[in-house]
Amino acid sequence: MDFRDDVNLDASQVQDAGGRGGGGRFPGGPGGMVIGGGGIVTLIAFVLFALLGNVGGEPEPAQRQPPANLAEQCRTGRDADQSEKCQVVGVVNSIQDYWKKELPEYTTAKTVLYTGGVRTACGAADSSVGPFYCPGDQRVYLDLSFFDQLRTQFGAQGGPFAQAYVIAHEYGHHVQNLLGALEGGGSVATELQADCYAGVWARNAYEGGFYEQRFTDADIAQALDAAAAVGDDRIQRRSGGRVDPESFTHGSSQQRVAAFQVGYKTGQPGRCAPSDLL
Protein backbone atom coordinates (compact mmCIF):
# COMPACT_ATOMS: atom_id res chain seq x y z
CA MET A 1 0.00 0.00 0.00
CA ASP A 2 2.33 2.69 -1.27
CA PHE A 3 1.31 6.27 -1.93
CA ARG A 4 2.43 8.13 -5.01
CA ASP A 5 5.45 10.15 -3.97
CA ASP A 6 4.29 13.32 -5.72
CA VAL A 7 0.64 13.34 -4.67
CA ASN A 8 -0.28 16.36 -2.53
CA LEU A 9 -1.85 15.71 0.86
CA ASP A 10 -4.48 17.86 2.53
CA ALA A 11 -3.47 17.78 6.18
CA SER A 12 -6.39 20.03 7.13
CA GLN A 13 -8.62 16.93 7.07
CA VAL A 14 -6.77 15.52 10.09
CA GLN A 15 -6.22 17.25 13.43
CA ASP A 16 -3.65 16.12 15.97
CA ALA A 17 -5.18 17.00 19.33
CA GLY A 18 -2.25 15.73 21.39
CA GLY A 19 -3.31 13.93 24.52
CA ARG A 20 -3.47 13.59 28.24
CA GLY A 21 -1.24 10.55 28.41
CA GLY A 22 -3.05 9.06 31.40
CA GLY A 23 -6.27 7.99 29.69
CA GLY A 24 -9.69 8.37 31.25
CA ARG A 25 -12.64 6.70 32.91
CA PHE A 26 -16.13 5.80 31.80
CA PRO A 27 -18.71 5.91 34.60
CA GLY A 28 -21.37 4.69 32.21
CA GLY A 29 -22.10 3.88 28.61
CA PRO A 30 -25.09 3.34 26.36
CA GLY A 31 -28.08 1.71 27.98
CA GLY A 32 -26.59 2.24 31.46
CA MET A 33 -23.61 -0.03 30.79
CA VAL A 34 -20.84 0.50 33.30
CA ILE A 35 -17.28 0.11 32.08
CA GLY A 36 -15.23 -1.32 34.88
CA GLY A 37 -11.67 -2.37 35.74
CA GLY A 38 -9.24 -4.52 33.84
CA GLY A 39 -9.16 -8.01 32.44
CA ILE A 40 -12.17 -9.48 30.70
CA VAL A 41 -14.51 -6.63 31.61
CA THR A 42 -12.26 -4.09 29.93
CA LEU A 43 -11.84 -6.30 26.89
CA ILE A 44 -15.57 -6.79 26.46
CA ALA A 45 -16.24 -3.10 26.98
CA PHE A 46 -13.54 -2.24 24.48
CA VAL A 47 -15.12 -4.46 21.84
CA LEU A 48 -18.59 -3.08 22.39
CA PHE A 49 -17.30 0.45 21.84
CA ALA A 50 -14.59 -0.14 19.25
CA LEU A 51 -15.52 1.00 15.76
CA LEU A 52 -18.80 2.49 17.05
CA GLY A 53 -19.67 6.11 17.79
CA ASN A 54 -20.86 5.73 21.39
CA VAL A 55 -18.92 7.58 24.06
CA GLY A 56 -19.59 8.98 27.48
CA GLY A 57 -18.04 9.79 30.82
CA GLU A 58 -15.25 12.16 31.76
CA PRO A 59 -11.50 11.63 31.31
CA GLU A 60 -9.14 11.94 34.26
CA PRO A 61 -7.05 15.10 34.20
CA ALA A 62 -3.42 14.52 33.26
CA GLN A 63 -0.57 16.27 31.55
CA ARG A 64 -1.28 16.90 27.89
CA GLN A 65 1.07 15.87 25.14
CA PRO A 66 1.73 18.53 22.49
CA PRO A 67 0.10 17.99 19.09
CA ALA A 68 2.10 17.58 15.91
CA ASN A 69 2.01 20.14 13.12
CA LEU A 70 0.64 17.90 10.39
CA ALA A 71 0.53 20.71 7.82
CA GLU A 72 4.33 20.89 7.98
CA GLN A 73 5.00 17.19 8.36
CA CYS A 74 2.50 15.71 5.88
CA ARG A 75 2.82 17.37 2.49
CA THR A 76 3.14 14.56 -0.06
CA GLY A 77 2.65 10.84 -0.52
CA ARG A 78 6.33 10.35 0.25
CA ASP A 79 5.62 11.65 3.76
CA ALA A 80 2.67 9.25 4.07
CA ASP A 81 4.98 6.30 3.37
CA GLN A 82 7.38 7.37 6.11
CA SER A 83 5.12 8.51 8.98
CA GLU A 84 2.15 6.80 10.62
CA LYS A 85 0.31 10.07 11.19
CA CYS A 86 0.93 11.18 7.61
CA GLN A 87 -0.29 7.77 6.48
CA VAL A 88 -3.56 8.51 8.27
CA VAL A 89 -3.73 11.83 6.42
CA GLY A 90 -3.23 10.05 3.10
CA VAL A 91 -5.85 7.40 3.84
CA VAL A 92 -8.38 10.00 5.00
CA ASN A 93 -7.73 12.09 1.88
CA SER A 94 -8.27 9.07 -0.35
CA ILE A 95 -11.46 7.98 1.39
CA GLN A 96 -13.01 11.43 1.28
CA ASP A 97 -11.93 11.99 -2.30
CA TYR A 98 -13.92 8.90 -3.26
CA TRP A 99 -17.05 9.78 -1.32
CA LYS A 100 -17.06 13.38 -2.55
CA LYS A 101 -17.21 12.06 -6.11
CA GLU A 102 -19.76 9.37 -5.28
CA LEU A 103 -22.25 11.34 -3.16
CA PRO A 104 -23.36 14.88 -4.07
CA GLU A 105 -24.39 15.44 -0.44
CA TYR A 106 -21.04 14.39 0.98
CA THR A 107 -19.40 16.84 3.38
CA THR A 108 -15.84 16.53 4.67
CA ALA A 109 -15.43 15.00 8.13
CA LYS A 110 -12.22 15.66 10.05
CA THR A 111 -10.29 12.90 11.78
CA VAL A 112 -8.97 13.81 15.23
CA LEU A 113 -5.87 12.00 16.47
CA TYR A 114 -5.53 11.91 20.25
CA THR A 115 -3.61 10.16 22.98
CA GLY A 116 -5.17 9.04 26.24
CA GLY A 117 -8.40 11.08 26.24
CA VAL A 118 -10.42 13.51 24.19
CA ARG A 119 -13.57 15.60 24.50
CA THR A 120 -16.18 15.32 21.77
CA ALA A 121 -19.73 16.46 21.05
CA CYS A 122 -20.77 12.93 22.04
CA GLY A 123 -19.07 13.11 25.43
CA ALA A 124 -15.57 12.43 26.72
CA ALA A 125 -13.65 9.38 25.57
CA ASP A 126 -10.43 7.64 26.44
CA SER A 127 -8.26 5.28 24.44
CA SER A 128 -10.20 2.19 25.60
CA VAL A 129 -13.07 3.27 23.34
CA GLY A 130 -11.08 2.54 20.20
CA PRO A 131 -11.74 4.37 16.93
CA PHE A 132 -15.21 5.93 16.74
CA TYR A 133 -17.36 8.36 14.82
CA CYS A 134 -19.31 11.08 16.62
CA PRO A 135 -22.44 12.20 14.73
CA GLY A 136 -22.72 15.27 16.97
CA ASP A 137 -19.64 16.94 15.52
CA GLN A 138 -19.25 14.72 12.44
CA ARG A 139 -15.69 13.73 13.30
CA VAL A 140 -13.76 10.48 13.43
CA TYR A 141 -11.66 9.99 16.58
CA LEU A 142 -8.61 7.78 16.62
CA ASP A 143 -5.97 6.92 19.21
CA LEU A 144 -3.17 5.31 17.22
CA SER A 145 -2.42 2.94 20.10
CA PHE A 146 -5.53 1.04 18.98
CA PHE A 147 -3.57 -0.54 16.16
CA ASP A 148 -1.15 -2.09 18.63
CA GLN A 149 -4.13 -3.37 20.62
CA LEU A 150 -5.60 -4.80 17.43
CA ARG A 151 -2.60 -7.09 17.26
CA THR A 152 -1.92 -7.76 20.96
CA GLN A 153 -5.49 -8.02 22.29
CA PHE A 154 -7.43 -9.17 19.23
CA GLY A 155 -4.85 -11.32 17.50
CA ALA A 156 -4.92 -9.48 14.18
CA GLN A 157 -1.84 -9.46 11.97
CA GLY A 158 -2.05 -5.70 11.59
CA GLY A 159 -0.35 -3.78 8.80
CA PRO A 160 -1.00 -0.54 6.89
CA PHE A 161 -4.12 -1.78 5.15
CA ALA A 162 -5.62 -3.08 8.39
CA GLN A 163 -5.35 0.52 9.60
CA ALA A 164 -6.86 1.82 6.37
CA TYR A 165 -9.80 -0.58 6.76
CA VAL A 166 -10.52 0.67 10.28
CA ILE A 167 -10.48 4.31 9.14
CA ALA A 168 -12.63 3.55 6.10
CA HIS A 169 -15.12 1.78 8.37
CA GLU A 170 -15.49 4.90 10.51
CA TYR A 171 -16.03 7.06 7.45
CA GLY A 172 -18.69 4.56 6.46
CA HIS A 173 -20.53 5.73 9.58
CA HIS A 174 -20.16 9.32 8.39
CA VAL A 175 -21.76 8.36 5.08
CA GLN A 176 -24.59 6.66 6.98
CA ASN A 177 -25.08 9.79 9.05
CA LEU A 178 -25.31 12.00 5.97
CA LEU A 179 -27.82 9.60 4.42
CA GLY A 180 -29.91 9.40 7.60
CA ALA A 181 -29.08 5.73 8.03
CA LEU A 182 -27.62 5.92 11.55
CA GLU A 183 -30.98 6.50 13.20
CA GLY A 184 -33.27 3.58 13.84
CA GLY A 185 -31.01 0.94 12.32
CA GLY A 186 -29.97 -2.22 14.09
CA SER A 187 -26.45 -2.15 15.52
CA VAL A 188 -25.15 -5.19 13.64
CA ALA A 189 -26.72 -4.03 10.38
CA THR A 190 -25.17 -0.59 10.80
CA GLU A 191 -21.71 -2.02 11.43
CA LEU A 192 -21.86 -4.45 8.53
CA GLN A 193 -22.88 -1.68 6.16
CA ALA A 194 -19.89 0.37 7.33
CA ASP A 195 -17.66 -2.64 6.61
CA CYS A 196 -19.20 -2.90 3.15
CA TYR A 197 -18.61 0.80 2.51
CA ALA A 198 -14.97 0.28 3.50
CA GLY A 199 -14.73 -2.41 0.85
CA VAL A 200 -16.32 -0.12 -1.74
CA TRP A 201 -13.69 2.52 -1.10
CA ALA A 202 -10.91 -0.09 -1.35
CA ARG A 203 -12.16 -1.16 -4.78
CA ASN A 204 -12.23 2.42 -6.08
CA ALA A 205 -9.27 3.99 -4.28
CA TYR A 206 -6.70 3.62 -7.04
CA GLU A 207 -8.70 5.80 -9.41
CA GLY A 208 -8.36 8.68 -6.96
CA GLY A 209 -4.66 9.01 -7.76
CA PHE A 210 -3.32 8.70 -4.23
CA TYR A 211 -1.79 5.24 -4.55
CA GLU A 212 1.10 3.97 -6.65
CA GLN A 213 -0.76 0.83 -7.67
CA ARG A 214 -3.98 -1.02 -7.01
CA PHE A 215 -4.22 -2.77 -3.68
CA THR A 216 -2.71 -6.23 -3.71
CA ASP A 217 -4.22 -9.46 -2.44
CA ALA A 218 -1.87 -9.12 0.55
CA ASP A 219 -3.29 -5.66 1.32
CA ILE A 220 -6.86 -6.92 1.19
CA ALA A 221 -5.89 -9.91 3.33
CA GLN A 222 -4.82 -7.47 6.08
CA ALA A 223 -8.27 -5.87 5.99
CA LEU A 224 -10.08 -9.22 6.06
CA ASP A 225 -7.90 -10.40 8.93
CA ALA A 226 -8.68 -7.25 10.91
CA ALA A 227 -12.40 -7.57 10.19
CA ALA A 228 -12.38 -11.17 11.39
CA ALA A 229 -10.39 -10.29 14.51
CA VAL A 230 -13.05 -7.86 15.75
CA GLY A 231 -16.00 -10.13 15.03
CA ASP A 232 -18.23 -10.55 18.08
CA ASP A 233 -17.88 -14.34 18.13
CA ARG A 234 -14.08 -14.19 17.99
CA ILE A 235 -14.02 -11.64 20.81
CA GLN A 236 -16.37 -13.65 22.99
CA ARG A 237 -14.19 -16.73 22.59
CA ARG A 238 -11.01 -14.79 23.40
CA SER A 239 -12.62 -13.33 26.50
CA GLY A 240 -13.39 -16.83 27.77
CA GLY A 241 -17.14 -16.61 27.36
CA ARG A 242 -19.57 -18.55 25.23
CA VAL A 243 -20.64 -17.29 21.83
CA ASP A 244 -24.02 -15.59 22.18
CA PRO A 245 -25.37 -14.28 18.84
CA GLU A 246 -28.18 -12.48 20.65
CA SER A 247 -25.61 -10.17 22.25
CA PHE A 248 -23.75 -9.34 19.02
CA THR A 249 -23.24 -5.62 18.40
CA HIS A 250 -21.02 -5.66 15.30
CA GLY A 251 -21.56 -9.04 13.66
CA SER A 252 -19.64 -12.29 13.56
CA SER A 253 -16.20 -12.61 12.00
CA GLN A 254 -17.75 -14.30 8.99
CA GLN A 255 -20.35 -11.56 8.58
CA ARG A 256 -17.79 -8.77 8.82
CA VAL A 257 -15.46 -10.38 6.32
CA ALA A 258 -18.34 -11.09 3.96
CA ALA A 259 -19.63 -7.51 4.19
CA PHE A 260 -16.23 -6.07 3.29
CA GLN A 261 -15.93 -8.52 0.41
CA VAL A 262 -19.33 -7.50 -0.99
CA GLY A 263 -18.18 -3.90 -1.11
CA TYR A 264 -14.77 -4.76 -2.51
CA LYS A 265 -16.00 -7.14 -5.19
CA THR A 266 -18.79 -4.89 -6.44
CA GLY A 267 -17.36 -1.45 -5.81
CA GLN A 268 -20.92 -0.16 -5.57
CA PRO A 269 -22.38 1.49 -2.45
CA GLY A 270 -25.85 0.46 -3.55
CA ARG A 271 -24.90 -3.16 -2.95
CA CYS A 272 -24.37 -2.43 0.76
CA ALA A 273 -28.01 -2.53 1.83
CA PRO A 274 -28.09 -3.87 5.42
CA SER A 275 -30.81 -6.38 4.55
CA ASP A 276 -28.44 -7.98 2.03
CA LEU A 277 -25.57 -8.25 4.52
CA LEU A 278 -27.25 -9.88 7.51
C-alpha positions as semicolon CSV with decimal commas, in nm:
position;residue;x (nm);y (nm);z (nm)
1;M;0,000;0,000;0,000
2;D;0,233;0,269;-0,127
3;F;0,131;0,627;-0,193
4;R;0,243;0,813;-0,501
5;D;0,545;1,015;-0,397
6;D;0,429;1,332;-0,572
7;V;0,064;1,334;-0,467
8;N;-0,028;1,636;-0,253
9;L;-0,185;1,571;0,086
10;D;-0,448;1,786;0,253
11;A;-0,347;1,778;0,618
12;S;-0,639;2,003;0,713
13;Q;-0,862;1,693;0,707
14;V;-0,677;1,552;1,009
15;Q;-0,622;1,725;1,343
16;D;-0,365;1,612;1,597
17;A;-0,518;1,700;1,933
18;G;-0,225;1,573;2,139
19;G;-0,331;1,393;2,452
20;R;-0,347;1,359;2,824
21;G;-0,124;1,055;2,841
22;G;-0,305;0,906;3,140
23;G;-0,627;0,799;2,969
24;G;-0,969;0,837;3,125
25;R;-1,264;0,670;3,291
26;F;-1,613;0,580;3,180
27;P;-1,871;0,591;3,460
28;G;-2,137;0,469;3,221
29;G;-2,210;0,388;2,861
30;P;-2,509;0,334;2,636
31;G;-2,808;0,171;2,798
32;G;-2,659;0,224;3,146
33;M;-2,361;-0,003;3,079
34;V;-2,084;0,050;3,330
35;I;-1,728;0,011;3,208
36;G;-1,523;-0,132;3,488
37;G;-1,167;-0,237;3,574
38;G;-0,924;-0,452;3,384
39;G;-0,916;-0,801;3,244
40;I;-1,217;-0,948;3,070
41;V;-1,451;-0,663;3,161
42;T;-1,226;-0,409;2,993
43;L;-1,184;-0,630;2,689
44;I;-1,557;-0,679;2,646
45;A;-1,624;-0,310;2,698
46;F;-1,354;-0,224;2,448
47;V;-1,512;-0,446;2,184
48;L;-1,859;-0,308;2,239
49;F;-1,730;0,045;2,184
50;A;-1,459;-0,014;1,925
51;L;-1,552;0,100;1,576
52;L;-1,880;0,249;1,705
53;G;-1,967;0,611;1,779
54;N;-2,086;0,573;2,139
55;V;-1,892;0,758;2,406
56;G;-1,959;0,898;2,748
57;G;-1,804;0,979;3,082
58;E;-1,525;1,216;3,176
59;P;-1,150;1,163;3,131
60;E;-0,914;1,194;3,426
61;P;-0,705;1,510;3,420
62;A;-0,342;1,452;3,326
63;Q;-0,057;1,627;3,155
64;R;-0,128;1,690;2,789
65;Q;0,107;1,587;2,514
66;P;0,173;1,853;2,249
67;P;0,010;1,799;1,909
68;A;0,210;1,758;1,591
69;N;0,201;2,014;1,312
70;L;0,064;1,790;1,039
71;A;0,053;2,071;0,782
72;E;0,433;2,089;0,798
73;Q;0,500;1,719;0,836
74;C;0,250;1,571;0,588
75;R;0,282;1,737;0,249
76;T;0,314;1,456;-0,006
77;G;0,265;1,084;-0,052
78;R;0,633;1,035;0,025
79;D;0,562;1,165;0,376
80;A;0,267;0,925;0,407
81;D;0,498;0,630;0,337
82;Q;0,738;0,737;0,611
83;S;0,512;0,851;0,898
84;E;0,215;0,680;1,062
85;K;0,031;1,007;1,119
86;C;0,093;1,118;0,761
87;Q;-0,029;0,777;0,648
88;V;-0,356;0,851;0,827
89;V;-0,373;1,183;0,642
90;G;-0,323;1,005;0,310
91;V;-0,585;0,740;0,384
92;V;-0,838;1,000;0,500
93;N;-0,773;1,209;0,188
94;S;-0,827;0,907;-0,035
95;I;-1,146;0,798;0,139
96;Q;-1,301;1,143;0,128
97;D;-1,193;1,199;-0,230
98;Y;-1,392;0,890;-0,326
99;W;-1,705;0,978;-0,132
100;K;-1,706;1,338;-0,255
101;K;-1,721;1,206;-0,611
102;E;-1,976;0,937;-0,528
103;L;-2,225;1,134;-0,316
104;P;-2,336;1,488;-0,407
105;E;-2,439;1,544;-0,044
106;Y;-2,104;1,439;0,098
107;T;-1,940;1,684;0,338
108;T;-1,584;1,653;0,467
109;A;-1,543;1,500;0,813
110;K;-1,222;1,566;1,005
111;T;-1,029;1,290;1,178
112;V;-0,897;1,381;1,523
113;L;-0,587;1,200;1,647
114;Y;-0,553;1,191;2,025
115;T;-0,361;1,016;2,298
116;G;-0,517;0,904;2,624
117;G;-0,840;1,108;2,624
118;V;-1,042;1,351;2,419
119;R;-1,357;1,560;2,450
120;T;-1,618;1,532;2,177
121;A;-1,973;1,646;2,105
122;C;-2,077;1,293;2,204
123;G;-1,907;1,311;2,543
124;A;-1,557;1,243;2,672
125;A;-1,365;0,938;2,557
126;D;-1,043;0,764;2,644
127;S;-0,826;0,528;2,444
128;S;-1,020;0,219;2,560
129;V;-1,307;0,327;2,334
130;G;-1,108;0,254;2,020
131;P;-1,174;0,437;1,693
132;F;-1,521;0,593;1,674
133;Y;-1,736;0,836;1,482
134;C;-1,931;1,108;1,662
135;P;-2,244;1,220;1,473
136;G;-2,272;1,527;1,697
137;D;-1,964;1,694;1,552
138;Q;-1,925;1,472;1,244
139;R;-1,569;1,373;1,330
140;V;-1,376;1,048;1,343
141;Y;-1,166;0,999;1,658
142;L;-0,861;0,778;1,662
143;D;-0,597;0,692;1,921
144;L;-0,317;0,531;1,722
145;S;-0,242;0,294;2,010
146;F;-0,553;0,104;1,898
147;F;-0,357;-0,054;1,616
148;D;-0,115;-0,209;1,863
149;Q;-0,413;-0,337;2,062
150;L;-0,560;-0,480;1,743
151;R;-0,260;-0,709;1,726
152;T;-0,192;-0,776;2,096
153;Q;-0,549;-0,802;2,229
154;F;-0,743;-0,917;1,923
155;G;-0,485;-1,132;1,750
156;A;-0,492;-0,948;1,418
157;Q;-0,184;-0,946;1,197
158;G;-0,205;-0,570;1,159
159;G;-0,035;-0,378;0,880
160;P;-0,100;-0,054;0,689
161;F;-0,412;-0,178;0,515
162;A;-0,562;-0,308;0,839
163;Q;-0,535;0,052;0,960
164;A;-0,686;0,182;0,637
165;Y;-0,980;-0,058;0,676
166;V;-1,052;0,067;1,028
167;I;-1,048;0,431;0,914
168;A;-1,263;0,355;0,610
169;H;-1,512;0,178;0,837
170;E;-1,549;0,490;1,051
171;Y;-1,603;0,706;0,745
172;G;-1,869;0,456;0,646
173;H;-2,053;0,573;0,958
174;H;-2,016;0,932;0,839
175;V;-2,176;0,836;0,508
176;Q;-2,459;0,666;0,698
177;N;-2,508;0,979;0,905
178;L;-2,531;1,200;0,597
179;L;-2,782;0,960;0,442
180;G;-2,991;0,940;0,760
181;A;-2,908;0,573;0,803
182;L;-2,762;0,592;1,155
183;E;-3,098;0,650;1,320
184;G;-3,327;0,358;1,384
185;G;-3,101;0,094;1,232
186;G;-2,997;-0,222;1,409
187;S;-2,645;-0,215;1,552
188;V;-2,515;-0,519;1,364
189;A;-2,672;-0,403;1,038
190;T;-2,517;-0,059;1,080
191;E;-2,171;-0,202;1,143
192;L;-2,186;-0,445;0,853
193;Q;-2,288;-0,168;0,616
194;A;-1,989;0,037;0,733
195;D;-1,766;-0,264;0,661
196;C;-1,920;-0,290;0,315
197;Y;-1,861;0,080;0,251
198;A;-1,497;0,028;0,350
199;G;-1,473;-0,241;0,085
200;V;-1,632;-0,012;-0,174
201;W;-1,369;0,252;-0,110
202;A;-1,091;-0,009;-0,135
203;R;-1,216;-0,116;-0,478
204;N;-1,223;0,242;-0,608
205;A;-0,927;0,399;-0,428
206;Y;-0,670;0,362;-0,704
207;E;-0,870;0,580;-0,941
208;G;-0,836;0,868;-0,696
209;G;-0,466;0,901;-0,776
210;F;-0,332;0,870;-0,423
211;Y;-0,179;0,524;-0,455
212;E;0,110;0,397;-0,665
213;Q;-0,076;0,083;-0,767
214;R;-0,398;-0,102;-0,701
215;F;-0,422;-0,277;-0,368
216;T;-0,271;-0,623;-0,371
217;D;-0,422;-0,946;-0,244
218;A;-0,187;-0,912;0,055
219;D;-0,329;-0,566;0,132
220;I;-0,686;-0,692;0,119
221;A;-0,589;-0,991;0,333
222;Q;-0,482;-0,747;0,608
223;A;-0,827;-0,587;0,599
224;L;-1,008;-0,922;0,606
225;D;-0,790;-1,040;0,893
226;A;-0,868;-0,725;1,091
227;A;-1,240;-0,757;1,019
228;A;-1,238;-1,117;1,139
229;A;-1,039;-1,029;1,451
230;V;-1,305;-0,786;1,575
231;G;-1,600;-1,013;1,503
232;D;-1,823;-1,055;1,808
233;D;-1,788;-1,434;1,813
234;R;-1,408;-1,419;1,799
235;I;-1,402;-1,164;2,081
236;Q;-1,637;-1,365;2,299
237;R;-1,419;-1,673;2,259
238;R;-1,101;-1,479;2,340
239;S;-1,262;-1,333;2,650
240;G;-1,339;-1,683;2,777
241;G;-1,714;-1,661;2,736
242;R;-1,957;-1,855;2,523
243;V;-2,064;-1,729;2,183
244;D;-2,402;-1,559;2,218
245;P;-2,537;-1,428;1,884
246;E;-2,818;-1,248;2,065
247;S;-2,561;-1,017;2,225
248;F;-2,375;-0,934;1,902
249;T;-2,324;-0,562;1,840
250;H;-2,102;-0,566;1,530
251;G;-2,156;-0,904;1,366
252;S;-1,964;-1,229;1,356
253;S;-1,620;-1,261;1,200
254;Q;-1,775;-1,430;0,899
255;Q;-2,035;-1,156;0,858
256;R;-1,779;-0,877;0,882
257;V;-1,546;-1,038;0,632
258;A;-1,834;-1,109;0,396
259;A;-1,963;-0,751;0,419
260;F;-1,623;-0,607;0,329
261;Q;-1,593;-0,852;0,041
262;V;-1,933;-0,750;-0,099
263;G;-1,818;-0,390;-0,111
264;Y;-1,477;-0,476;-0,251
265;K;-1,600;-0,714;-0,519
266;T;-1,879;-0,489;-0,644
267;G;-1,736;-0,145;-0,581
268;Q;-2,092;-0,016;-0,557
269;P;-2,238;0,149;-0,245
270;G;-2,585;0,046;-0,355
271;R;-2,490;-0,316;-0,295
272;C;-2,437;-0,243;0,076
273;A;-2,801;-0,253;0,183
274;P;-2,809;-0,387;0,542
275;S;-3,081;-0,638;0,455
276;D;-2,844;-0,798;0,203
277;L;-2,557;-0,825;0,452
278;L;-2,725;-0,988;0,751
